[in-house]
């Protein structure tokens, strides 16, 4: 139900599942297994997989930390969007990539929940995209030393508020990996 015209297609957007991001990630193995399953499901269903890769001082481009985890291998035909800000739409070619493929609905997974995942979800939603968060396929690191809630709390809170996100002409929501149906809108 996206507000974007002529955008009937869906994409899986895999955000920042990079070595330096995932090293200290909460529930890393389970989340990574879910992201791998989503990529396989999207590919087998002919759904676009769009990869987003962050670079900054802590993740210098070309470094081992910057590389995607070895469990996930991007196919040459799958777009790769490089970013330097939390929102994968900011100062990137993500919008052009999605427009060229007629994509109006995003299924989002990856890291970090309280930064790039949330920013990208909000960025997509405000730009007119339907945006579904895969509730068991995103993670974050433990930032409790800086006053943040526990990683599990951050993930649970993000799932809770995104489940009930609304706006005219767009859908949002959460879904579990096992329930992802790339041809059906999000379950709330």
C-alpha positions in Angstrom: 0.0 0.0 0.0 3.0 2.3 -0.5 2.4 5.9 -1.4 5.0 5.5 -4.2 3.4 5.0 -7.6 4.5 2.2 -9.9 6.4 0.5 -7.1 4.7 -2.9 -6.7 7.9 -4.8 -5.8 9.4 -5.8 -2.5 13.0 -6.0 -1.4 14.9 -7.4 1.5 17.2 -4.7 2.8 20.2 -6.1 4.8 21.7 -3.4 6.8 25.3 -3.4 8.1 25.8 -7.0 8.9 29.6 -6.3 8.9 32.4 -7.9 10.9 33.0 -4.8 13.0 29.3 -4.4 13.8 28.5 -8.0 14.5 31.6 -8.8 16.7 29.8 -7.7 19.9 26.2 -8.1 18.7 23.5 -9.5 21.1 22.4 -13.0 20.2 24.7 -12.8 17.1 24.4 -16.5 16.0 20.6 -16.7 16.1 20.1 -13.3 14.4 22.7 -14.1 11.7 21.0 -17.5 11.1 17.7 -15.6 10.5 19.3 -13.1 8.2 20.9 -15.9 6.2 17.5 -17.6 6.0 15.8 -14.4 4.8 18.4 -13.9 2.1 17.9 -17.5 0.9 14.1 -17.1 1.0 14.2 -13.8 -1.0 16.5 -15.2 -3.6 14.4 -18.3 -4.1 11.3 -16.2 -4.5 12.9 -13.8 -7.0 12.8 -10.9 -4.5 15.6 -8.3 -4.7 18.2 -8.3 -1.9 19.7 -4.9 -1.3 22.9 -4.8 0.8 23.7 -1.7 2.8 27.3 -1.2 4.1 28.4 1.5 6.5 31.8 3.2 6.6 33.2 5.6 9.2 36.3 5.9 11.3 35.5 2.7 13.2 34.7 0.8 9.9 37.2 2.1 7.4 36.3 1.2 3.8 38.2 -1.9 2.7 39.1 -3.0 6.2 38.2 -6.4 7.6 35.8 -4.7 10.1 34.0 -3.1 7.1 33.5 -6.4 5.3 30.2 -8.3 5.5 30.4 -11.3 7.8 31.6 -14.4 5.9 28.2 -16.2 6.4 26.6 -13.7 4.0 27.8 -13.5 0.5 26.4 -10.9 -1.8 25.8 -11.9 -5.4 27.2 -9.6 -8.1 23.7 -8.9 -9.4 22.5 -7.7 -6.0 22.9 -3.9 -5.4 25.3 -2.7 -2.7 24.6 0.7 -1.2 27.5 2.4 0.7 26.5 4.8 3.5 28.1 7.1 6.1 25.0 8.0 8.1 22.5 6.0 10.1 19.7 6.3 7.6 20.6 4.3 4.5 18.8 6.8 2.3 20.9 9.8 3.4 23.5 10.8 0.8 23.3 7.4 -0.9 21.9 5.9 -4.1 19.4 3.7 -2.2 16.4 5.6 -3.5 17.6 5.3 -7.1 18.3 1.6 -6.7 14.8 1.0 -5.3 13.1 3.2 -7.9 14.9 1.4 -10.8 13.5 -1.9 -9.6 10.0 -0.7 -8.9 10.3 -1.3 -5.1 7.9 0.3 -2.8 7.9 -2.2 0.1 11.0 -3.0 2.3 11.6 -5.9 4.6 14.5 -4.8 6.9 17.0 -6.9 8.8 20.5 -6.3 10.2 22.3 -4.1 12.7 22.3 -2.0 14.7 18.8 -1.8 16.1 19.1 1.5 17.9 21.0 3.2 15.2 21.0 2.3 11.5 18.0 0.0 11.6 15.7 2.5 13.3 17.0 5.4 11.2 16.5 3.4 7.9 13.0 2.3 8.9 12.0 5.9 9.7 13.7 7.2 6.5 11.9 4.7 4.4 8.5 5.3 6.0 8.7 9.1 5.7 9.7 8.7 2.0 6.5 6.7 1.3 7.7 3.1 1.6 6.0 0.3 3.4 8.5 -0.9 5.9 8.5 -4.2 7.7 11.0 -5.0 10.4 11.9 -8.6 10.9 11.6 -8.8 14.6 14.1 -11.7 15.2 16.6 -10.6 12.5 18.1 -7.4 13.9 20.5 -6.8 16.7 22.7 -4.3 18.6 25.7 -4.2 20.9 25.6 -3.7 24.6 25.7 0.0 25.3 24.5 -0.1 28.9 27.8 1.5 30.0 26.6 4.6 28.3 23.1 4.6 29.9 21.3 2.6 27.2 18.9 -0.2 28.0 20.1 -3.8 27.7 20.4 -5.0 24.1 17.4 -7.3 24.6 15.4 -4.3 25.9 16.4 -2.1 22.9 15.4 -4.9 20.5 12.1 -5.6 22.3 11.2 -1.9 22.5 12.0 -1.3 18.8 9.8 -4.3 17.8 7.0 -3.0 20.0 6.8 0.5 18.7 7.4 -0.5 15.0 4.6 -3.1 15.3 2.2 -0.3 15.8 3.7 2.4 13.5 1.1 4.0 11.3 0.9 6.7 8.6 -1.6 7.4 5.8 -1.2 5.2 2.8 1.7 3.2 4.2 2.1 0.0 6.2 4.6 -0.9 8.8 4.8 -3.7 11.3 7.0 -6.6 12.5 7.1 -10.2 11.4 9.2 -13.1 12.5 11.7 -14.7 10.1 9.6 -17.9 9.8 6.5 -15.8 8.9 8.1 -13.6 6.2 6.1 -13.7 3.0 7.6 -11.3 0.5 4.4 -11.1 -1.4 2.1 -10.2 1.5 2.1 -7.0 3.6 3.4 -7.0 7.2 1.5 -8.5 10.0 0.9 -6.2 12.9 
